[in-house]
Amino acid sequence: MKKLLLATAVALSVGAAQAADFSLRVIGATSLPTGTLFQGVEFGGISGLDRAADGTYWAIADDRGGERGTPRFYNLSLDYDAAGFNGVAINSQTYMQRPDGTTFPSNARTVDPEGIRVAPNGNLYWSSEGNWNANAASRYQPFVREMTTSGVFVREFATPAMYNYVDNASTGGRNNKLFEALTVTPNGTIYTANEDALVQDGPLTSISNGSVVRLTALDPVSGAAGVQYAYELPPIPVDAVPGAPFGPDNGLPELLAISDTQFIAIERAFAFGVGNTIRLTLAEITADTTDVSGIASLTGADYTPMRRTLLLEMPITFEGITLDNIEAISWGKTLANGNRTLVLAADNNFSATQSTQFIALEIAPVPEPATYALLLAGLGLLSLARRHARR
């Protein structure tokens, strides 16, 4: 059993001065094969996952249009208990709508859905990386929007222009490296982050160097962007095999809020011919963390990044499970024994060599049940905040 220092984060969020170690136990995993159809459309590309109040899950596909169909999201039921993962049921499929009420085209790339989170009012927040194109007329900028659970557009948040595509070379966002991560804190603040460095902030991650991304707060009332913090990604842990058609990569595909200032971050690295390495880290905004929203370029700049603590490293094969392209994380249900769970999900890239993988993890105490109560209290902050907001 792998040890997880998640208790440190949760204890801080509930004001405890000290915390015990906890462990993550793999409950089980299940997969839906590439090519699975639902209502005649291929299911897959799951890049975001979040648990709804009724216990089902909202999942977003990163089909940009012009690939497998119209950009869409799903409602899922995940069947697991302490003994194992029993299966996944697809309950519904819904198309996201544009401000004019039309769906995104099914025959052209105009959006790249990545993150999805339940809003305190029951609506859904979702993020798009946009689509880079050298032709400005075919270029679509990244965004974070709110929609209803039927896909109807509600509003768009004012994300900083520094993320926008310019030329993919001298400044701005890099192709397919923008708003993957999306989360909502207990106080309702939305946070989004780019997957890998903006051009002006330095090189992408590699075997020899890490990179830095920006985590930006969005006000749930005004829709305006607020403070912004730097999160440092480490170098890629494993290189691709010799002769690989492309090099390895690393990125920040998702964040999951624990408190208003603490998050579980997924770091996902892929090396062709080797596989995926997944890291779960504790990302913290501390009193010393610099607001970098006014710093045009982080290259050579003087700032203090978010505190990063490695919680769990899952190598290519983890406890008997060959890891796929994990991009999503959500709180799961509470088990009959009172332990909370996490659920991870993989984006299969609609590839025949991959699958849509789901992994359930039990958060278990080691060995102090009294201290474990702090963990349950911390994890309960989010659901309490959501229930309060709906009143």
Secondary structure as UniProt FT lines:
FT   STRAND          2..4
FT   HELIX           6..13
FT   TURN            14..15
FT   STRAND          22..33
FT   TURN            34..35
FT   STRAND          37..38
FT   TURN            39..40
FT   STRAND          41..42
FT   STRAND          46..51
FT   TURN            53..54
FT   STRAND          57..61
FT   STRAND          72..81
FT   TURN            82..83
FT   STRAND          84..95
FT   TURN            99..100
FT   STRAND          113..118
FT   TURN            120..121
FT   STRAND          124..128
FT   HELIX           136..138
FT   STRAND          143..147
FT   TURN            149..150
FT   STRAND          153..156
FT   HELIX           161..163
FT   TURN            175..176
FT   STRAND          179..184
FT   TURN            186..187
FT   STRAND          190..194
FT   HELIX           199..201
FT   STRAND          211..218
FT   TURN            220..222
FT   STRAND          224..233
FT   TURN            242..243
FT   STRAND          249..257
FT   STRAND          262..271
FT   TURN            272..274
FT   STRAND          275..284
FT   TURN            287..288
FT   TURN            293..294
FT   TURN            299..300
FT   STRAND          307..314
FT   STRAND          317..318
FT   TURN            319..320
FT   STRAND          321..322
FT   STRAND          326..331
FT   TURN            336..337
FT   STRAND          341..346
FT   TURN            349..350
FT   TURN            352..353
FT   STRAND          355..365
FT   HELIX           369..390
//
